[in-house]
Amino acid sequence: MAGTEKITPKKISQVVMAAAGASGVLLLSACGSGTQPSASSPSSNVSETSTAGTATPSPPSPSSSAQASAQPAGDGLCKAADVTLSLGQGDAGAGSNYRPLLIKNTSGTACTIQGYPGVSYVTGSDGRQVGQDAYREGTKGPAIKLAPGQSAAADIQFVQVHNFDPSACQPTAVKGLRVYLPQEKAAQFVADPTTGCNGAQIPGHQLSVKTVRRA
């Protein structure tokens, strides 16, 4: 036909290559215009936990009433510093003298005494003991509460030294008595110059004491 271009194999090849090139351009354009997804950031909703420890409340300070209760109540056991000792008038008989040991509360508060006082002869400037401790006679009596100014007594028997064999007695001049109140460790001295037995093997007891009683 007139005016119609003849299609040759070379022409077909050029058309195919042009089409392929156009497709490649379109593919590259599509890839280049793609948008990459953004990485999601870590969640910031985690709340922080406080690491501060809970403060421990300090103990309350002692009250004035508790401090006052530590002071002596005034009705405890009689101590050496609370009393004055003396020997009262007594009786004599059967080779012995009997005299009460008077225990007077000279403190400003009441105190209680019960039991046997410890009694022994002493001599010299150092208070050296002469003979054995006084023998405890009878049974322990009840507790006695002494108000200020009140007294208790413990009866003591003093055996005369001439009742013993001198070789066994070993007569020794003494200055008086060392006395321990019941349940007390502090000693007191009561002057009573006389003669006692220093021998440890005398028959019987040169001193005997009874439980305290109300004077």
HELIX and SHEET records of a PDB file:
HELIX    1   1 PRO A    9  GLY A   32  1                                  24    
HELIX    2   2 SER A   64  SER A   69  1                                   6    
HELIX    3   3 ALA A   80  ASP A   82  5                                   3    
HELIX    4   4 VAL A  161  ASN A  163  5                                   3    
HELIX    5   5 PRO A  166  CYS A  169  1                                   4    
SHEET    1   A 3 VAL A  83  LEU A  87  0                                        
SHEET    2   A 3 SER A  96  ASN A 105 -1                                        
SHEET    3   A 3 ASP A  91  GLY A  93 -1                                        
SHEET    1   B 5 VAL A  83  LEU A  87  0                                        
SHEET    2   B 5 SER A  96  ASN A 105 -1                                        
SHEET    3   B 5 SER A 151  VAL A 159 -1                                        
SHEET    4   B 5 LEU A 207  LYS A 210 -1                                        
SHEET    5   B 5 TYR A 135  GLU A 137  1                                        
SHEET    1   C 4 VAL A  83  LEU A  87  0                                        
SHEET    2   C 4 SER A  96  ASN A 105 -1                                        
SHEET    3   C 4 SER A 151  VAL A 159 -1                                        
SHEET    4   C 4 ARG A 213  ARG A 214 -1                                        
SHEET    1   D 2 CYS A 111  ILE A 113  0                                        
SHEET    2   D 2 ILE A 144  LEU A 146 -1                                        
SHEET    1   E 4 ARG A 128  VAL A 130  0                                        
SHEET    2   E 4 GLY A 118  THR A 123 -1                                        
SHEET    3   E 4 PRO A 171  TYR A 180 -1                                        
SHEET    4   E 4 ALA A 187  CYS A 197 -1                                        
END                                                                             
